[in-house]
């Protein structure tokens, strides 16, 4: 578990920044010192190095040993649960995988407001493969759940009516449970996301004549009309704001007078194929006829995470987790509103550390399901 936690630290750091997991090797992010094998032992290396890089002697974040230790505790807890419930050890592989996926997805989503496909897609594939290669473990989870396998039982009854005399093997039940879980997760949460896009659509403004505007690293200021920080417009790492722009000054790679749709997202700016990272943005002056930004009620990453959860834990688990995740999100929303009312001003309310996306609210009940029902 601690070894997996060490790998998850790499995943959580690199994937949101678009870096590869395999290259370069482990290194200090401050001085690029290549970490030697004996400096990469989970928890112990941090203790022996006194929490500092052996080359530049700058502090190593406490989140690394803490993440490794917590993952180790979680995996020990899962393994102990499997032994207590007399479940076959084949159950451990899937339980370990989904637990690691949930940790990585929840932390990345909380920090960056999106869930990378490289976290969810391998989990979905692993769940399908494991249901075929280790059906005993998958069936044991469903059987141990007892009254929480209602969807699987009803599906088997329905199939027996269509194909009289068909006998379900352990393999067929495991595969059916996996696909039912994926279907429920995709249909319910995916349908909610689709409906949300239909209702909310996008926000923006249109102007009858060109209006001067300035773009900086902090936000956009449409002079005399409207201004906002980027966090209030681009609500997650995958959202893109589109500005109908004519560049006036401040962008060296683009000639003044160049027109086109200016795309603004978490990576930076893009106009007619010319890109500019945020670190090089100073003050770009432009004229605009308006802007728009799609508003996602539910991100695609949340849907894929729910599919992965259903693939590992089954359809009944997917229904329970969706319900509990929604309740947790609602409670957090009520707390946020209450804090805003107490603060009595918008600035204080926005700065409260309660801007949490839906991924963590799915991860918490999924982990509870592993211990309460699985």
SVG drawing of the C-alpha trace seen along z (x, -y; Angstrom):
<svg xmlns="http://www.w3.org/2000/svg" viewBox="-40 -52 64 78">
<polyline fill="none" stroke="black" stroke-width="0.4" points="0.0,0.0 2.8,-2.4 4.5,-1.6 1.2,-2.3 0.9,-5.5 4.3,-6.6 3.2,-5.9 -0.1,-7.8 1.9,-10.8 3.6,-10.8 0.2,-10.4 -1.4,-13.3 1.5,-15.6 2.3,-14.8 -1.0,-14.1 -2.7,-17.4 0.4,-19.1 0.4,-17.1 3.6,-15.2 4.4,-11.6 4.4,-9.0 7.3,-7.0 9.7,-9.8 11.6,-11.4 12.4,-9.3 11.7,-10.4 13.5,-13.7 13.4,-16.7 11.0,-19.3 13.2,-22.1 16.7,-21.1 15.9,-18.2 18.2,-15.9 17.6,-12.3 16.3,-10.4 18.4,-7.2 16.7,-3.9 17.6,-4.2 16.1,-7.7 12.8,-6.4 11.7,-4.0 8.2,-4.9 8.0,-6.8 11.5,-5.6 13.5,-7.7 11.7,-10.9 12.5,-10.1 16.1,-9.3 16.6,-12.4 15.0,-14.5 12.4,-15.7 14.9,-17.4 16.4,-16.8 19.9,-15.2 21.2,-17.6 19.6,-21.0 18.6,-20.4 15.2,-22.2 12.2,-20.7 10.3,-17.8 6.6,-18.2 5.0,-16.3 2.2,-15.2 4.5,-12.6 5.0,-10.4 1.5,-11.2 0.0,-10.0 2.2,-6.8 1.2,-6.1 -2.5,-6.7 -2.5,-4.4 -0.7,-1.7 -3.3,-2.0 -6.1,-1.9 -4.7,1.3 -4.1,3.0 -7.7,2.2 -9.0,3.6 -7.0,6.8 -8.1,7.2 -11.7,6.8 -11.3,9.5 -9.9,11.9 -12.6,11.1 -15.4,11.8 -13.7,15.0 -13.6,13.7 -11.2,15.2 -7.9,13.3 -8.8,12.7 -11.1,9.9 -8.0,8.0 -6.7,7.1 -9.9,5.3 -10.4,3.7 -6.8,2.3 -7.1,1.0 -10.4,-0.8 -9.2,-2.2 -6.1,-3.7 -8.2,-5.0 -10.6,-6.7 -7.7,-8.3 -6.0,-9.7 -9.3,-10.9 -10.6,-12.6 -7.3,-14.5 -6.8,-15.6 -10.4,-16.7 -10.3,-18.6 -7.1,-20.5 -7.6,-20.9 -11.3,-20.4 -11.0,-17.6 -10.3,-13.9 -7.7,-12.7 -8.7,-9.9 -5.4,-8.2 -6.9,-7.6 -10.3,-6.3 -9.7,-4.4 -7.2,-2.0 -9.5,-1.3 -12.4,-0.5 -10.3,1.9 -8.8,3.5 -12.3,4.2 -13.5,5.9 -10.3,8.0 -10.5,9.0 -14.1,10.0 -13.1,12.4 -9.8,13.7 -10.8,13.8 -14.6,14.3 -14.5,16.1 -13.4,12.8 -16.0,10.8 -18.9,13.2 -17.8,13.5 -18.2,9.7 -21.7,9.8 -22.7,12.9 -21.3,11.3 -23.4,8.2 -26.5,10.3 -29.5,8.0 -27.5,5.4 -27.3,7.5 -30.9,6.8 -30.1,5.5 -27.9,8.5 -30.6,10.9 -33.4,9.2 -31.2,9.2 -30.6,12.9 -34.3,13.6 -35.1,11.5 -32.5,13.3 -33.8,16.7 -37.2,15.8 -35.8,14.9 -33.5,17.9 -35.2,20.7 -32.9,23.3 -29.8,21.1 -27.5,21.7 -25.3,18.9 -21.7,19.8 -19.6,17.9 -17.8,16.3 -21.1,15.1 -22.4,13.7 -19.2,11.8 -19.1,10.3 -22.8,9.5 -22.3,7.7 -19.4,5.7 -21.3,4.5 -24.5,3.8 -22.4,1.6 -20.9,-0.3 -24.3,-0.8 -25.9,-2.1 -23.1,-4.5 -23.0,-5.8 -26.8,-6.1 -27.6,-7.8 -24.7,-10.2 -24.2,-10.6 -27.9,-11.4 -27.7,-14.0 -24.7,-15.6 -26.5,-15.7 -29.7,-17.2 -27.6,-19.7 -25.9,-20.9 -29.4,-21.3 -30.7,-23.4 -27.7,-25.5 -26.0,-25.7 -23.4,-28.5 -22.9,-32.0 -21.6,-35.0 -22.3,-38.5 -22.7,-40.1 -22.0,-43.8 -23.4,-45.9 -20.1,-47.5 -16.4,-46.6 -15.5,-47.2 -11.9,-47.6 -10.7,-44.8 -7.5,-43.7 -6.4,-40.2 -3.9,-39.4 -2.9,-36.4 -5.5,-37.3 -8.6,-37.8 -10.3,-39.7 -11.4,-43.4 -13.9,-44.6 -13.4,-48.2 -16.4,-50.0 -18.6,-47.0 -17.6,-43.9 -14.6,-42.3 -13.9,-38.9 -11.2,-36.6 -10.6,-33.5 -11.8,-31.2 -15.3,-32.8 -15.5,-32.2 -13.5,-29.1 -14.9,-26.8 -12.8,-23.7 -9.6,-22.7 -11.4,-21.5 -13.6,-24.5 -12.8,-27.0 -13.9,-30.6 -14.2,-32.0 -13.8,-35.7 -14.6,-37.4 -11.3,-39.4 -9.3,-41.9 -5.7,-42.1 -4.5,-45.7 -1.3,-45.2 0.6,-43.0 1.0,-39.8 4.4,-39.7 3.6,-36.6 0.3,-38.2 0.1,-41.3 -2.0,-44.1 -5.3,-44.1 -5.5,-40.3 -9.1,-39.0 -10.5,-35.7 -12.0,-33.6 -9.7,-33.8 -9.7,-30.6 -8.9,-30.8 -8.5,-27.8 -6.3,-26.4 -3.4,-26.0 -3.3,-29.6 -4.5,-31.5 -4.9,-30.5 -5.8,-32.6 -5.8,-31.2 -3.4,-28.4 -1.0,-30.7 -0.7,-29.7 0.5,-31.5 1.1,-29.9 -0.1,-31.7 3.4,-32.3 4.1,-34.6 0.8,-36.5 1.4,-40.1 -1.3,-42.5 -3.0,-41.8 -5.1,-44.7 -7.9,-43.8 -11.3,-44.8 -14.2,-42.4 -17.8,-41.9 -18.5,-39.5 -17.6,-36.2 -19.1,-32.8 -18.1,-29.9 -19.9,-26.5 -21.1,-25.6 -20.9,-22.0 -23.3,-20.8 -21.4,-17.5 -18.0,-17.0 -17.2,-14.1 -14.5,-13.0 -17.1,-12.4 -19.1,-10.2 -16.1,-8.1 -15.2,-7.7 -18.7,-6.5 -18.4,-4.0 -15.2,-2.7 -16.8,-2.5 -19.8,-0.5 -17.4,1.7 -15.6,2.8 -18.5,2.7 -21.6,3.5 -24.9,1.8 -26.4,1.8 -23.2,0.1 -23.4,-2.4 -26.9,-3.4 -26.0,-3.7 -22.9,-5.7 -24.7,-8.1 -27.3,-8.7 -24.9,-9.2 -22.6,-11.3 -25.5,-13.6 -26.5,-13.9 -23.0,-14.7 -22.7,-17.4 -26.0,-18.9 -24.9,-19.0 -21.7,-20.7 -23.6,-23.2 -25.9,-24.0 -22.8,-24.6 -21.3,-26.9 -24.5,-28.9 -24.7,-29.1 -21.1,-30.3 -21.9,-32.9 -24.9,-34.2 -22.8,-34.4 -20.0,-36.3 -22.6,-38.6 -20.4,-39.6 -19.5,-37.8 -15.8,-38.2 -15.5,-36.2 -17.9,-33.6 -16.0,-32.9 -12.7,-32.6 -14.0,-29.9 -12.3,-26.6 -15.5,-24.9 -15.3,-24.8 -15.1,-21.0 -16.1,-19.3 -18.2,-16.1 -15.3,-13.5 -14.5,-13.4 -18.2,-13.0 -18.2,-9.9 -15.0,-8.5 -16.1,-8.7 -19.3,-6.5 -17.4,-4.2 -14.8,-3.5 -17.5,-3.1 -19.2,-0.5 -16.0,1.5 -16.1,1.9 -19.8,1.8 -21.2,4.1 -18.5,5.7"/>
</svg>
